[in-house]
């Protein structure tokens, strides 16, 4: 899951992005509306965490724009404006949730997960590929019943390949869904991560499709 955070307070933005990444989400940051529009046009985000008071305008105007365009991007408004009227205005502009500052980071993560569960296609909590069991809620993988320790990025890549159900996923799509905007499509970060997964899970788990990308392998026992 890839999240766009629109927040102009640098310290808070950094803290929010760190917390989201720690919980397995890819996270891009925009400090203003112009940056948010640019990133949202470049990438397909699964969620936006949106401040209201931004240097170049009102965050709710952007939310209203997206709704007018029928863009289904869920929006969690994060703001110091806590009056009832402000909350009503946020929801009326098309926000899916509204969290006021100051807030507990655990609550923010819980609200993000709740919005994830409300997606049009509910996420399957468990994925099975041969003897592999991928527990998406606990971010845990078992191979033939034995827990295999994976990093956040290793889990994200394996999960995305498993969701493709044997379909080929190219490197750019893996970068798009599992890494932040800072990742360069030309880098070999995907190939390096696949090598690490093969060492941990076995060589038959992920197949390379030359010139196309990767897929969950037919050799998973």
PEUR-V887592 format. One line per field, one symbol per residue. ss: DSSP state (2 for helix, 1 for strand, 0 for the rest). psi: psi as a letter, one per 20 degrees, with the letter a starting at -180 (. if undefined). burial: I if it has 9 or more other ideal C-beta (glycine too) atoms within 8 Angstrom, else O. A space follows every 50 residues. Layout:
ss = ???
psi = ???
burial = ???
This chain:
ss = 01111100022222222222220001111100222222222200001111 00110011222222222200000111111000022222222200001111 00002222222222222000000001111001111000011110011100 02222222222220000010222222220000000000222222222222 200001111000111100000
psi = pppppopioggggggggggghhjjqqpqppirhghggghhhhqoqiqpop qgoqhkaphhhgghghhhjkpjoqpoporiojqghggggghhijqhropq qqrphhhgghhghghhhjqhoppphpppocippoohgilqppokipppoq rghgggggghhhhiliqpprhghgghhirrhipphirkhghhhggghhhh iqiigpqpopigcqqpqijp.
burial = IIIIIIIIOOOIIOIIIOIIIOOIIIIIIIIIIOIIIIIIOOIOIIIIII IIIIOOOOIIIIIIOIIOOOOOIIIIIIIOOOOOOIIOIIIOIIIOIIII IOIOIOIIIOIIOIIIOOIOOOOOOOIOIOOIIIIIOOOOIIIOOOOIOI OIIIIIIIIIIIOIOOOIIOIOIIIIIIIOOOIOOOOOIIOOIIOIIIOI IIOOIIIOIOOOIIIIIOIIO
